[in-house]
Amino acid sequence: REDDSFEIRRELGNAQIVQNDLLHIIKWYSHDEKLFDAVIRLLVNLTQPAILCFNNTVPTEKTIRNIYIEIESILQSYKEAFVDEELFNALTQKLGDLLKLDWEHRQEEDRLLIERILILIRNVLHVPPNEDREQRTDDDATVHDQVIWAIHCTGLEDLLLYIASSEDERNFSMHILEIVSLMFREQNPEILASAGVQRSMTEKEKDERELEMVREQEKLQKLANVKRFSTRHSRFGGTFVVHNMKSISDREVIYHKPLKDVNEMTFDSTKKPKKKPKNRQPL
């Protein structure tokens, strides 16, 4: 039984028993149900997150902290070993066979094996990246990306989607939720939102030309509207109220023309001048 130093776990990790033995058993002896089940149980234990070994708290004491870092480094080496399509092919085949069983034919051992396979996938995806060891460029695939790609190429993601959408498999929904969440843990939401909608330069140039044509048409339409409406006279464009001057209705006078000076106000501009007889016109 392990103690606080986790010596057995560390020794197994340093001996690379997962990389050299257990994963090969999964790939080549998946038909042996008892052996397969025992190896899956052992892998689930060895790949559990380091923080679970320390009661969900990161240790602060120097010696225990070094043990925590060593266990995390061992888990990162395990994750690199899981970049293997043959391995995920074996897991996919076994998981698919178990899911094909009806509930009346599915034994408790089958249900437990399904759950352990999902927990194993969750544990592998949970391992944090080792940036010092990977030293990759921004556009290069990380170990996490390569594991997800192996899951995709082997069709395991289709089984995960089936479990998530099946009413009969709702008991595994929380495991699927954890797996999906960990899949996108290192992704930028903005990049995910724009994925699959990248357009070619020709399509972009075409859209830009169409947009420019629409803008030009709108500009011409606005200019035509301005010219059309500016020629129409508005009687209320120059309407003024003259204070302290009463009209015949005992209200303030309303004047309908622009007026610079109140002394220039006149009501005779629209009146016809009085005609004088020709015999009275000045010579």
C-alpha positions as YAML, in Angstrom:
chain: A
units: angstrom
residues:
- id: 1
  name: ARG
  ca: [0.00, 0.00, 0.00]
- id: 2
  name: GLU
  ca: [1.27, 3.46, -0.89]
- id: 3
  name: ASP
  ca: [2.44, 5.88, 1.78]
- id: 4
  name: ASP
  ca: [2.87, 9.64, 1.69]
- id: 5
  name: SER
  ca: [6.02, 9.32, -0.39]
- id: 6
  name: PHE
  ca: [4.24, 7.40, -3.21]
- id: 7
  name: GLU
  ca: [7.41, 5.38, -3.73]
- id: 8
  name: ILE
  ca: [5.70, 2.55, -5.61]
- id: 9
  name: ARG
  ca: [4.01, 4.95, -8.03]
- id: 10
  name: ARG
  ca: [7.25, 6.80, -8.65]
- id: 11
  name: GLU
  ca: [9.26, 3.58, -9.16]
- id: 12
  name: LEU
  ca: [6.74, 2.23, -11.66]
- id: 13
  name: GLY
  ca: [6.86, 5.54, -13.49]
- id: 14
  name: ASN
  ca: [10.64, 5.64, -13.62]
- id: 15
  name: ALA
  ca: [10.67, 2.01, -14.83]
- id: 16
  name: GLN
  ca: [8.30, 3.08, -17.66]
- id: 17
  name: ILE
  ca: [6.06, 0.10, -17.08]
- id: 18
  name: VAL
  ca: [3.17, 1.91, -18.75]
- id: 19
  name: GLN
  ca: [5.09, 2.70, -21.93]
- id: 20
  name: ASN
  ca: [6.94, -0.61, -22.22]
- id: 21
  name: ASP
  ca: [4.38, -3.12, -20.97]
- id: 22
  name: LEU
  ca: [0.83, -2.06, -20.16]
- id: 23
  name: LEU
  ca: [0.03, -0.19, -23.36]
- id: 24
  name: HIS
  ca: [1.39, -3.05, -25.47]
- id: 25
  name: ILE
  ca: [-0.84, -5.49, -23.60]
- id: 26
  name: ILE
  ca: [-3.83, -3.26, -24.42]
- id: 27
  name: LYS
  ca: [-2.91, -3.25, -28.11]
- id: 28
  name: TRP
  ca: [-2.11, -6.95, -28.57]
- id: 29
  name: TYR
  ca: [-4.17, -8.77, -25.96]
- id: 30
  name: SER
  ca: [-7.46, -6.89, -25.94]
- id: 31
  name: HIS
  ca: [-9.28, -10.19, -26.64]
- id: 32
  name: ASP
  ca: [-8.26, -11.52, -23.22]
- id: 33
  name: GLU
  ca: [-11.06, -10.05, -21.12]
- id: 34
  name: LYS
  ca: [-9.58, -10.72, -17.68]
- id: 35
  name: LEU
  ca: [-6.14, -9.44, -18.63]
- id: 36
  name: PHE
  ca: [-7.60, -6.42, -20.41]
- id: 37
  name: ASP
  ca: [-9.76, -5.53, -17.42]
- id: 38
  name: ALA
  ca: [-6.83, -5.86, -15.00]
- id: 39
  name: VAL
  ca: [-4.58, -3.66, -17.15]
- id: 40
  name: ILE
  ca: [-7.29, -0.99, -17.51]
- id: 41
  name: ARG
  ca: [-7.77, -0.92, -13.74]
- id: 42
  name: LEU
  ca: [-4.02, -0.51, -13.23]
- id: 43
  name: LEU
  ca: [-3.80, 2.24, -15.86]
- id: 44
  name: VAL
  ca: [-6.67, 4.15, -14.27]
- id: 45
  name: ASN
  ca: [-4.78, 4.08, -10.97]
- id: 46
  name: LEU
  ca: [-1.40, 5.04, -12.41]
- id: 47
  name: THR
  ca: [-2.75, 7.88, -14.57]
- id: 48
  name: GLN
  ca: [-4.91, 9.56, -11.95]
- id: 49
  name: PRO
  ca: [-4.13, 13.30, -11.59]
- id: 50
  name: ALA
  ca: [-1.27, 14.09, -9.24]
- id: 51
  name: ILE
  ca: [-3.42, 16.46, -7.23]
- id: 52
  name: LEU
  ca: [-5.72, 13.55, -6.26]
- id: 53
  name: CYS
  ca: [-2.79, 11.88, -4.55]
- id: 54
  name: PHE
  ca: [-2.50, 14.91, -2.25]
- id: 55
  name: ASN
  ca: [-6.17, 15.34, -1.29]
- id: 56
  name: ASN
  ca: [-6.89, 17.93, -4.03]
- id: 57
  name: THR
  ca: [-4.31, 20.38, -2.69]
- id: 58
  name: VAL
  ca: [-0.95, 21.33, -4.12]
- id: 59
  name: PRO
  ca: [1.64, 20.69, -1.37]
- id: 60
  name: THR
  ca: [3.72, 23.60, -0.15]
- id: 61
  name: GLU
  ca: [6.32, 21.74, 1.91]
- id: 62
  name: LYS
  ca: [9.51, 21.46, -0.14]
- id: 63
  name: THR
  ca: [10.05, 17.69, 0.02]
- id: 64
  name: ILE
  ca: [6.43, 16.77, -0.68]
- id: 65
  name: ARG
  ca: [6.31, 19.45, -3.37]
- id: 66
  name: ASN
  ca: [9.23, 17.79, -5.16]
- id: 67
  name: ILE
  ca: [7.36, 14.46, -5.02]
- id: 68
  name: TYR
  ca: [4.31, 16.15, -6.52]
- id: 69
  name: ILE
  ca: [6.40, 17.58, -9.36]
- id: 70
  name: GLU
  ca: [8.01, 14.19, -10.02]
- id: 71
  name: ILE
  ca: [4.61, 12.45, -10.22]
- id: 72
  name: GLU
  ca: [3.34, 15.14, -12.60]
- id: 73
  name: SER
  ca: [6.41, 14.69, -14.78]
- id: 74
  name: ILE
  ca: [5.79, 10.92, -14.89]
- id: 75
  name: LEU
  ca: [2.18, 11.57, -15.96]
- id: 76
  name: GLN
  ca: [3.40, 13.81, -18.76]
- id: 77
  name: SER
  ca: [5.61, 10.99, -20.04]
- id: 78
  name: TYR
  ca: [2.58, 8.68, -19.89]
- id: 79
  name: LYS
  ca: [0.60, 11.14, -21.99]
- id: 80
  name: GLU
  ca: [3.26, 11.15, -24.68]
- id: 81
  name: ALA
  ca: [2.98, 7.36, -24.88]
- id: 82
  name: PHE
  ca: [-0.76, 7.66, -25.52]
- id: 83
  name: VAL
  ca: [-0.09, 9.37, -28.86]
- id: 84
  name: ASP
  ca: [-0.71, 6.00, -30.51]
- id: 85
  name: GLU
  ca: [-3.52, 5.24, -32.95]
- id: 86
  name: GLU
  ca: [-3.15, 1.49, -32.49]
- id: 87
  name: LEU
  ca: [-3.75, 1.91, -28.77]
- id: 88
  name: PHE
  ca: [-6.90, 3.97, -29.31]
- id: 89
  name: ASN
  ca: [-8.03, 1.52, -31.97]
- id: 90
  name: ALA
  ca: [-8.01, -1.22, -29.35]
- id: 91
  name: LEU
  ca: [-9.85, 0.98, -26.84]
- id: 92
  name: THR
  ca: [-12.39, 2.02, -29.47]
- id: 93
  name: GLN
  ca: [-13.03, -1.57, -30.51]
- id: 94
  name: LYS
  ca: [-13.52, -2.72, -26.93]
- id: 95
  name: LEU
  ca: [-15.72, 0.24, -26.01]
- id: 96
  name: GLY
  ca: [-17.82, -0.24, -29.16]
- id: 97
  name: ASP
  ca: [-18.38, -3.92, -28.41]
- id: 98
  name: LEU
  ca: [-19.51, -3.10, -24.88]
- id: 99
  name: LEU
  ca: [-21.90, -0.38, -26.05]
- id: 100
  name: LYS
  ca: [-23.52, -2.78, -28.51]
- id: 101
  name: LEU
  ca: [-24.75, -4.90, -25.62]
- id: 102
  name: ASP
  ca: [-28.35, -4.28, -24.60]
- id: 103
  name: TRP
  ca: [-29.04, -3.39, -21.01]
- id: 104
  name: GLU
  ca: [-30.54, -6.79, -20.31]
- id: 105
  name: HIS
  ca: [-27.38, -8.49, -21.61]
- id: 106
  name: ARG
  ca: [-24.91, -6.03, -20.11]
- id: 107
  name: GLN
  ca: [-23.36, -7.28, -16.90]
- id: 108
  name: GLU
  ca: [-22.10, -5.13, -14.02]
- id: 109
  name: GLU
  ca: [-18.53, -5.96, -15.08]
- id: 110
  name: ASP
  ca: [-19.28, -4.57, -18.54]
- id: 111
  name: ARG
  ca: [-20.65, -1.33, -17.10]
- id: 112
  name: LEU
  ca: [-17.59, -0.94, -14.86]
- id: 113
  name: LEU
  ca: [-15.23, -1.55, -17.78]
- id: 114
  name: ILE
  ca: [-16.98, 1.15, -19.85]
- id: 115
  name: GLU
  ca: [-16.64, 3.57, -16.97]
- id: 116
  name: ARG
  ca: [-12.95, 2.71, -16.43]
- id: 117
  name: ILE
  ca: [-12.15, 3.27, -20.13]
- id: 118
  name: LEU
  ca: [-13.81, 6.69, -19.96]
- id: 119
  name: ILE
  ca: [-11.94, 7.54, -16.75]
- id: 120
  name: LEU
  ca: [-8.66, 6.48, -18.39]
- id: 121
  name: ILE
  ca: [-9.32, 8.83, -21.31]
- id: 122
  name: ARG
  ca: [-10.22, 11.58, -18.84]
- id: 123
  name: ASN
  ca: [-7.01, 11.03, -16.87]
- id: 124
  name: VAL
  ca: [-4.82, 11.20, -19.97]
- id: 125
  name: LEU
  ca: [-6.44, 14.42, -21.19]
- id: 126
  name: HIS
  ca: [-6.18, 15.91, -17.69]
- id: 127
  name: VAL
  ca: [-2.35, 15.78, -17.68]
- id: 128
  name: PRO
  ca: [-1.05, 19.37, -17.97]
- id: 129
  name: PRO
  ca: [1.41, 20.26, -20.75]
- id: 130
  name: ASN
  ca: [5.13, 20.41, -20.16]
- id: 131
  name: GLU
  ca: [6.18, 23.53, -22.01]
- id: 132
  name: ASP
  ca: [9.88, 23.11, -21.21]
- id: 133
  name: ARG
  ca: [9.93, 19.59, -22.61]
- id: 134
  name: GLU
  ca: [7.82, 20.25, -25.68]
- id: 135
  name: GLN
  ca: [9.34, 23.58, -26.80]
- id: 136
  name: ARG
  ca: [7.00, 23.93, -29.76]
- id: 137
  name: THR
  ca: [6.01, 26.92, -31.85]
- id: 138
  name: ASP
  ca: [2.54, 28.43, -31.54]
- id: 139
  name: ASP
  ca: [1.27, 26.75, -34.73]
- id: 140
  name: ASP
  ca: [2.79, 23.34, -33.95]
- id: 141
  name: ALA
  ca: [0.68, 20.48, -32.56]
- id: 142
  name: THR
  ca: [1.18, 19.85, -28.85]
- id: 143
  name: VAL
  ca: [1.08, 16.42, -27.20]
- id: 144
  name: HIS
  ca: [-2.49, 17.24, -26.14]
- id: 145
  name: ASP
  ca: [-3.42, 17.98, -29.76]
- id: 146
  name: GLN
  ca: [-1.81, 14.75, -30.94]
- id: 147
  name: VAL
  ca: [-3.77, 12.70, -28.39]
- id: 148
  name: ILE
  ca: [-7.01, 14.34, -29.55]
- id: 149
  name: TRP
  ca: [-6.04, 13.66, -33.17]
- id: 150
  name: ALA
  ca: [-5.49, 9.97, -32.35]
- id: 151
  name: ILE
  ca: [-8.93, 9.91, -30.73]
- id: 152
  name: HIS
  ca: [-10.39, 11.46, -33.87]
- id: 153
  name: CYS
  ca: [-8.64, 9.16, -36.34]
- id: 154
  name: THR
  ca: [-9.74, 5.99, -34.54]
- id: 155
  name: GLY
  ca: [-13.41, 7.01, -34.35]
- id: 156
  name: LEU
  ca: [-13.42, 7.14, -30.56]
- id: 157
  name: GLU
  ca: [-14.95, 10.60, -30.64]
- id: 158
  name: ASP
  ca: [-18.00, 9.17, -32.43]
- id: 159
  name: LEU
  ca: [-18.53, 6.74, -29.55]
- id: 160
  name: LEU
  ca: [-18.17, 9.61, -27.07]
- id: 161
  name: LEU
  ca: [-20.80, 11.60, -28.97]
- id: 162
  name: TYR
  ca: [-23.08, 8.57, -29.02]
- id: 163
  name: ILE
  ca: [-22.77, 8.14, -25.25]
- id: 164
  name: ALA
  ca: [-23.45, 11.86, -24.74]
- id: 165
  name: SER
  ca: [-26.61, 11.79, -26.87]
- id: 166
  name: SER
  ca: [-27.99, 8.40, -25.82]
- id: 167
  name: GLU
  ca: [-30.68, 8.32, -23.17]
- id: 168
  name: ASP
  ca: [-29.67, 4.77, -22.23]
- id: 169
  name: GLU
  ca: [-26.09, 5.83, -21.46]
- id: 170
  name: ARG
  ca: [-26.93, 8.85, -19.32]
- id: 171
  name: ASN
  ca: [-25.10, 7.29, -16.35]
- id: 172
  name: PHE
  ca: [-21.82, 8.15, -18.09]
- id: 173
  name: SER
  ca: [-22.78, 11.74, -18.94]
- id: 174
  name: MET
  ca: [-20.53, 13.35, -16.32]
- id: 175
  name: HIS
  ca: [-17.50, 11.43, -17.61]
- id: 176
  name: ILE
  ca: [-18.28, 12.61, -21.15]
- id: 177
  name: LEU
  ca: [-18.67, 16.18, -19.90]
- id: 178
  name: GLU
  ca: [-15.23, 16.04, -18.28]
- id: 179
  name: ILE
  ca: [-13.65, 14.57, -21.41]
- id: 180
  name: VAL
  ca: [-15.15, 17.22, -23.72]
- id: 181
  name: SER
  ca: [-14.15, 19.99, -21.33]
- id: 182
  name: LEU
  ca: [-10.56, 18.73, -21.18]
- id: 183
  name: MET
  ca: [-10.40, 18.38, -24.96]
- id: 184
  name: PHE
  ca: [-10.91, 22.12, -25.37]
- id: 185
  name: ARG
  ca: [-8.93, 23.16, -22.31]
- id: 186
  name: GLU
  ca: [-5.93, 24.47, -24.27]
- id: 187
  name: GLN
  ca: [-7.97, 26.04, -27.07]
- id: 188
  name: ASN
  ca: [-8.75, 29.70, -27.65]
- id: 189
  name: PRO
  ca: [-12.54, 30.28, -27.72]
- id: 190
  name: GLU
  ca: [-12.19, 32.87, -30.48]
- id: 191
  name: ILE
  ca: [-10.29, 30.42, -32.69]
- id: 192
  name: LEU
  ca: [-12.84, 27.68, -31.97]
- id: 193
  name: ALA
  ca: [-15.70, 29.98, -32.93]
- id: 194
  name: SER
  ca: [-14.10, 30.80, -36.29]
- id: 195
  name: ALA
  ca: [-13.00, 27.22, -37.05]
- id: 196
  name: GLY
  ca: [-14.41, 25.79, -40.25]
- id: 197
  name: VAL
  ca: [-15.45, 29.17, -41.68]
- id: 198
  name: GLN
  ca: [-12.15, 30.22, -43.20]
- id: 199
  name: ARG
  ca: [-12.73, 31.56, -46.69]
- id: 200
  name: SER
  ca: [-10.42, 31.77, -49.67]
- id: 201
  name: MET
  ca: [-8.91, 35.05, -50.82]
- id: 202
  name: THR
  ca: [-11.11, 35.00, -53.94]
- id: 203
  name: GLU
  ca: [-14.29, 34.80, -51.86]
- id: 204
  name: LYS
  ca: [-13.09, 37.60, -49.58]
- id: 205
  name: GLU
  ca: [-12.24, 39.86, -52.55]
- id: 206
  name: LYS
  ca: [-15.63, 39.14, -54.12]
- id: 207
  name: ASP
  ca: [-17.46, 40.04, -50.90]
- id: 208
  name: GLU
  ca: [-15.40, 43.22, -50.55]
- id: 209
  name: ARG
  ca: [-16.27, 44.28, -54.11]
- id: 210
  name: GLU
  ca: [-19.97, 43.64, -53.55]
- id: 211
  name: LEU
  ca: [-19.85, 45.58, -50.29]
- id: 212
  name: GLU
  ca: [-18.11, 48.50, -52.02]
- id: 213
  name: MET
  ca: [-20.76, 48.52, -54.78]
- id: 214
  name: VAL
  ca: [-23.54, 48.59, -52.19]
- id: 215
  name: ARG
  ca: [-21.86, 51.48, -50.40]
- id: 216
  name: GLU
  ca: [-21.50, 53.44, -53.63]
- id: 217
  name: GLN
  ca: [-25.18, 52.85, -54.49]
- id: 218
  name: GLU
  ca: [-26.21, 53.98, -51.04]
- id: 219
  name: LYS
  ca: [-24.05, 57.08, -51.33]
- id: 220
  name: LEU
  ca: [-25.57, 57.98, -54.72]
- id: 221
  name: GLN
  ca: [-29.08, 57.38, -53.36]
- id: 222
  name: LYS
  ca: [-28.44, 59.71, -50.42]
- id: 223
  name: LEU
  ca: [-27.06, 62.39, -52.75]
- id: 224
  name: ALA
  ca: [-30.11, 62.12, -55.02]
- id: 225
  name: ASN
  ca: [-32.43, 62.42, -52.03]
- id: 226
  name: VAL
  ca: [-30.63, 65.54, -50.82]
- id: 227
  name: LYS
  ca: [-30.95, 67.18, -54.25]
- id: 228
  name: ARG
  ca: [-34.60, 66.21, -54.55]
- id: 229
  name: PHE
  ca: [-35.68, 67.47, -51.16]
- id: 230
  name: SER
  ca: [-33.51, 70.59, -51.10]
- id: 231
  name: THR
  ca: [-35.45, 72.19, -54.03]
- id: 232
  name: ARG
  ca: [-38.80, 71.93, -52.29]
- id: 233
  name: HIS
  ca: [-39.74, 75.09, -50.41]
- id: 234
  name: SER
  ca: [-40.81, 74.70, -46.84]
- id: 235
  name: ARG
  ca: [-43.07, 77.43, -45.54]
- id: 236
  name: PHE
  ca: [-41.91, 76.64, -42.06]
- id: 237
  name: GLY
  ca: [-38.24, 77.03, -42.90]
- id: 238
  name: GLY
  ca: [-38.34, 80.76, -42.03]
- id: 239
  name: THR
  ca: [-41.23, 81.20, -39.62]
- id: 240
  name: PHE
  ca: [-40.68, 83.70, -36.78]
- id: 241
  name: VAL
  ca: [-42.74, 85.04, -33.89]
- id: 242
  name: VAL
  ca: [-42.50, 88.79, -33.24]
- id: 243
  name: HIS
  ca: [-42.87, 89.57, -29.56]
- id: 244
  name: ASN
  ca: [-44.63, 92.71, -28.28]
- id: 245
  name: MET
  ca: [-46.49, 93.14, -31.56]
- id: 246
  name: LYS
  ca: [-50.07, 92.07, -31.81]
- id: 247
  name: SER
  ca: [-51.84, 90.88, -34.90]
- id: 248
  name: ILE
  ca: [-55.52, 91.52, -35.71]
- id: 249
  name: SER
  ca: [-56.34, 88.42, -33.64]
- id: 250
  name: ASP
  ca: [-54.66, 89.96, -30.56]
- id: 251
  name: ARG
  ca: [-51.93, 87.31, -30.72]
- id: 252
  name: GLU
  ca: [-48.24, 87.75, -31.43]
- id: 253
  name: VAL
  ca: [-47.36, 88.41, -35.04]
- id: 254
  name: ILE
  ca: [-46.08, 85.48, -37.09]
- id: 255
  name: TYR
  ca: [-43.65, 86.38, -39.88]
- id: 256
  name: HIS
  ca: [-42.88, 83.83, -42.64]
- id: 257
  name: LYS
  ca: [-39.63, 85.20, -44.10]
- id: 258
  name: PRO
  ca: [-36.04, 85.39, -42.90]
- id: 259
  name: LEU
  ca: [-35.52, 88.60, -41.01]
- id: 260
  name: LYS
  ca: [-32.20, 90.13, -40.03]
- id: 261
  name: ASP
  ca: [-33.57, 93.25, -38.42]
- id: 262
  name: VAL
  ca: [-36.99, 93.75, -36.90]
- id: 263
  name: ASN
  ca: [-37.19, 97.25, -38.46]
- id: 264
  name: GLU
  ca: [-37.06, 95.67, -41.93]
- id: 265
  name: MET
  ca: [-40.25, 93.75, -41.30]
- id: 266
  name: THR
  ca: [-42.96, 94.57, -43.82]
- id: 267
  name: PHE
  ca: [-46.26, 93.06, -44.87]
- id: 268
  name: ASP
  ca: [-46.39, 94.85, -48.21]
- id: 269
  name: SER
  ca: [-43.99, 92.66, -50.17]
- id: 270
  name: THR
  ca: [-46.73, 90.40, -51.45]
- id: 271
  name: LYS
  ca: [-49.20, 93.19, -52.14]
- id: 272
  name: LYS
  ca: [-49.75, 94.52, -55.61]
- id: 273
  name: PRO
  ca: [-48.85, 98.18, -55.90]
- id: 274
  name: LYS
  ca: [-51.71, 100.60, -56.51]
- id: 275
  name: LYS
  ca: [-51.96, 101.48, -60.17]
- id: 276
  name: LYS
  ca: [-52.03, 105.09, -61.15]
- id: 277
  name: PRO
  ca: [-54.00, 106.37, -64.12]
- id: 278
  name: LYS
  ca: [-51.85, 107.10, -67.15]
- id: 279
  name: ASN
  ca: [-53.02, 110.70, -67.23]
- id: 280
  name: ARG
  ca: [-51.62, 111.14, -63.69]
- id: 281
  name: GLN
  ca: [-48.24, 109.49, -64.28]
- id: 282
  name: PRO
  ca: [-45.29, 111.88, -64.04]
- id: 283
  name: LEU
  ca: [-43.89, 113.10, -67.33]
...
